[in-house]
Amino acid sequence: MGNSTPIPDADKGGVHSEYFTQIVADGDVILVVGPSRHKIEVSAHFLKRISPVFQVMLGAPMKEGNALATRCDNDAPVEIILPEDKEAPMEQVLSTLYGADPSSKKYLMREVKDIAILAEKYGMVDRLEIFANFWLRSTINMRITEVSDNAWTALVSAFILKIDWAFFAVSLAMARTKTSLLKFAASFHDKHTGMRLGTILVAIEELLSTYLGQKGTTKPVERGLCLFCFSRATDSFTRQLQGCHSPDRHFKV
C-alpha cells in the first residue's frame, strides 16, 4: 500500500482536495470516503470476501453492482461514495486486512475505537480478531488511579471487537479505582455505541457495588466483567451464566 497522496487536478493545474490511497493495484473499485472524498483503490473481490455488507452492495442489482457487472477490463474503476464514513479508519481497516500496512501495529487507542466502529458497521469484526488482540495488549494488567478517556475508549473497543480478556482487564482496572462512572456519563457520550454505552456504565456500577459490598472480609475479591455474560445478561452483569467457561471472572455467590 502506498501513502496517501494528493491527486493532481489536470484542469486547474493544481492539487485537488481529494487524496488517493492504493491498497490493491489495478483495482476495479475506488471507495470515495468521507467529506474529504479520500479515494481508496481496492478490488471488488477483496471487499466481498471481507465484508458481508460490501458483498451485498457489490453483488446485488443495485447501482454499484450493475456498474461492476457491466464494467469492461479497460474501463475506469467503479466509484462507490461513502460520505458518512471516516477516512482514516476505512483506510486502516482495509490495509490491515489486505496485509499491506506495516504500521497497523502502532494504532492509538482512539484509532482502534474508530476502526472497531467501522468494522462493526461493515461486518468485519471477526476478521480483525487477531489484530485486535495485539492492539489491546496494553490493557494487560492495566493499573490506573482514575478512569481516563483512554481507559474508557479501550473498554468500548474491547466490547465492540469482542476481545473478552481485554474487556475483563479494563473493567477490573476501573473497579479498582473505586470510582463511580456515572458522573462521567456525559463526557463518555458516543453516538456510535448508543444504548450500549449506558449498559456498560450500569454494569461497571454493579461491579463496583459488589466489590465495595465485601467490606469487612479479610481479603476482598477483585473481578472484572465477563464479556460472555455481560452480552447475555438480563438481571445481573456480574453473575455467571450457563455456558460461561470463565468462573474466575465472577464473584462467588
C-alpha positions in Angstrom: 0.0 0.0 0.0 1.3 3.4 -0.9 1.0 6.5 1.2 -1.9 8.8 0.7 -1.0 11.4 -1.9 -2.8 14.4 -3.4 -4.4 13.9 -6.8 -3.2 16.4 -9.4 -6.0 18.4 -10.9 -5.4 18.4 -14.6 -7.9 21.1 -15.4 -6.6 23.6 -12.9 -3.0 22.7 -12.9 -3.0 22.4 -9.1 -3.7 19.8 -6.5 -7.2 18.5 -6.0 -8.6 18.5 -2.5 -9.1 14.7 -2.7 -6.4 12.2 -1.5 -5.7 8.8 -3.0 -4.5 5.5 -1.4 -3.8 2.4 -3.4 -4.3 -0.8 -1.5 -4.9 -3.1 -4.4 -3.0 -2.4 -7.6 -5.2 -2.2 -10.7 -8.3 -2.4 -8.6 -11.7 -2.3 -10.1 -13.3 -0.3 -7.3 -12.5 3.1 -5.7 -14.1 4.0 -2.4 -14.7 7.7 -2.1 -14.7 8.2 1.7 -15.8 11.0 4.0 -16.2 14.7 3.5 -12.6 15.0 2.2 -13.5 12.5 -0.6 -10.5 10.3 0.2 -10.1 7.8 -2.7 -9.1 4.3 -1.8 -8.3 1.8 -4.7 -9.3 -1.8 -3.9 -10.9 -4.7 -5.7 -14.5 -5.9 -5.5 -13.3 -9.4 -4.9 -11.4 -8.3 -1.8 -14.3 -6.2 -0.5 -16.8 -9.0 -0.9 -14.6 -11.5 0.9 -14.0 -9.4 4.0 -17.4 -7.7 4.4 -21.0 -9.1 4.0 -22.2 -5.5 3.6 -19.9 -4.9 0.6 -20.8 -8.4 -0.7 -24.5 -7.4 -0.8 -23.7 -3.9 -2.1 -21.5 -5.1 -4.9 -23.3 -8.3 -5.8 -26.9 -7.1 -5.8 -28.7 -5.5 -8.7 -28.1 -2.1 -7.3 -26.2 0.9 -8.8 -22.8 -0.4 -7.6 -23.4 -4.0 -8.6 -24.7 -3.1 -12.0 -21.7 -0.9 -12.7 -19.4 -3.7 -11.8 -21.3 -6.3 -13.8 -21.2 -4.1 -17.0 -17.6 -2.9 -16.5 -15.1 -3.9 -19.2 -11.4 -4.6 -18.4 -10.2 -1.2 -19.8 -12.9 0.8 -18.1 -12.1 3.1 -15.1 -12.7 1.7 -11.6 -16.2 1.9 -10.3 -16.5 4.7 -7.7 -18.5 4.0 -4.5 -19.4 7.1 -2.5 -19.3 6.7 1.3 -19.7 10.2 2.6 -20.7 9.3 6.2 -17.7 7.1 7.0 -14.4 8.3 8.4 -11.4 8.3 6.0 -8.6 7.2 8.3 -10.3 4.1 9.8 -11.5 2.9 6.4 -8.0 3.1 5.0 -6.6 1.5 8.2 -9.0 -1.5 8.4 -8.7 -2.3 4.6 -4.9 -2.1 4.6 -4.7 -4.2 7.7 -6.9 -6.9 6.3 -5.1 -6.8 3.0 -1.8 -7.2 4.8 -0.3 -4.1 3.2 0.3 -1.8 6.1 3.2 -2.5 8.5 2.1 0.5 10.6 -1.1 -1.3 11.6 0.6 -2.4 14.9 1.0 1.2 16.0 -2.5 2.5 16.3 -3.5 4.7 19.2 -6.5 3.6 21.3 -8.7 6.2 19.8 -7.8 4.9 16.3 -8.6 1.4 17.4 -12.1 2.5 18.5 -12.8 4.2 15.2 -11.6 1.1 13.4 -13.9 -1.0 15.7 -16.9 1.2 14.9 -16.4 1.0 11.2 -15.6 -2.7 11.3 -18.9 -3.4 13.1 -20.8 -1.4 10.6 -19.4 -3.4 7.7 -19.5 -6.8 9.5 -15.7 -7.2 9.7 -15.2 -7.5 13.4 -14.5 -11.3 13.4 -11.8 -10.8 10.7 -10.0 -8.3 12.9 -9.8 -10.6 15.9 -6.1 -11.5 15.6 -5.1 -7.8 15.1 -7.4 -6.6 17.9 -5.7 -8.8 20.4 -2.5 -7.1 19.5 -3.9 -3.6 19.5 -5.3 -4.1 23.0 -2.2 -5.7 24.5 -1.6 -2.5 26.6 -4.6 -3.4 28.7 -3.0 -6.5 30.2 -2.6 -5.9 33.9 -3.8 -2.3 33.5 -3.2 -0.2 36.5 -5.0 3.2 36.8 -5.8 5.5 39.7 -8.6 7.3 37.8 -10.9 6.4 34.9 -9.5 8.3 31.9 -10.9 8.8 28.4 -8.2 6.4 27.2 -9.3 3.6 29.6 -13.0 4.1 28.6 -12.0 4.1 24.9 -10.1 0.8 25.5 -13.2 -0.7 27.2 -15.5 0.3 24.4 -13.0 -1.0 21.8 -12.7 -4.3 23.6 -16.5 -4.6 23.7 -17.1 -3.8 20.0 -14.2 -6.0 18.9 -15.3 -8.9 21.2 -12.0 -9.3 22.9 -13.1 -10.9 26.2 -9.8 -10.8 28.1 -9.3 -7.1 27.4 -12.9 -6.3 28.4 -12.3 -8.1 31.7 -8.9 -6.5 32.3 -10.1 -2.9 31.7 -13.3 -3.3 33.7 -11.2 -4.8 36.6 -8.9 -1.8 36.5 -11.8 0.6 36.6 -13.4 -1.3 39.5 -10.1 -1.0 41.4 -10.3 2.8 41.3 -13.4 2.6 43.4 -14.8 5.5 41.4 -18.4 5.8 40.2 -18.5 6.3 36.4 -22.0 7.9 36.4 -20.5 11.4 36.8 -18.6 10.8 33.6 -21.6 9.7 31.6 -21.9 13.0 29.6 -18.2 13.1 28.7 -18.2 9.5 27.6 -21.2 10.0 25.3 -20.7 8.3 22.0 -23.4 8.3 19.3 -22.0 5.1 17.8 -22.4 3.0 20.9 -25.9 4.3 21.7 -27.7 2.4 24.4 -24.8 0.0 24.9 -22.9 2.9 26.5 -25.4 3.2 29.3 -25.5 -0.5 29.7 -21.7 -0.6 30.2 -21.9 2.2 32.7 -24.6 0.4 34.7 -22.5 -2.8 34.6 -19.4 -1.1 36.0 -21.6 0.4 38.7 -22.8 -3.1 39.7 -19.3 -4.4 39.6 -18.1 -1.6 41.9 -21.1 -2.0 44.2 -20.4 -5.8 44.5 -16.7 -5.1 45.2 -17.4 -2.5 47.9 -20.0 -4.7 49.4 -17.3 -7.1 50.6 -16.1 -4.7 53.3 -15.2 -6.5 56.4 -13.8 -9.6 54.6 -10.2 -10.4 55.2 -9.4 -10.5 51.5 -11.9 -8.8 49.2 -12.1 -10.5 45.8 -11.4 -8.3 42.7 -13.3 -9.1 39.5 -13.9 -7.5 36.1 -16.7 -8.0 33.7 -17.1 -11.2 31.7 -17.9 -10.3 28.1 -19.8 -13.5 27.5 -22.2 -13.0 30.5 -22.4 -9.2 30.0 -23.6 -9.6 26.5 -26.3 -12.0 27.6 -27.3 -10.5 31.0 -31.0 -10.0 31.8 -30.8 -9.0 35.5 -27.2 -9.0 36.7 -24.0 -8.2 34.9 -21.7 -9.9 37.4 -23.5 -13.3 37.7 -22.1 -16.2 35.8 -24.5 -17.5 33.2 -24.9 -21.0 31.8 -22.5 -21.7 29.0 -19.8 -19.4 30.5 -16.4 -21.1 30.8 -14.7 -18.4 32.9 -15.8 -18.9 36.6 -12.7 -17.0 37.7 -14.2 -13.8 36.2 -17.1 -13.8 38.6 -17.8 -13.3 42.3 -18.7 -16.4 44.2 -22.4 -16.5 45.1 
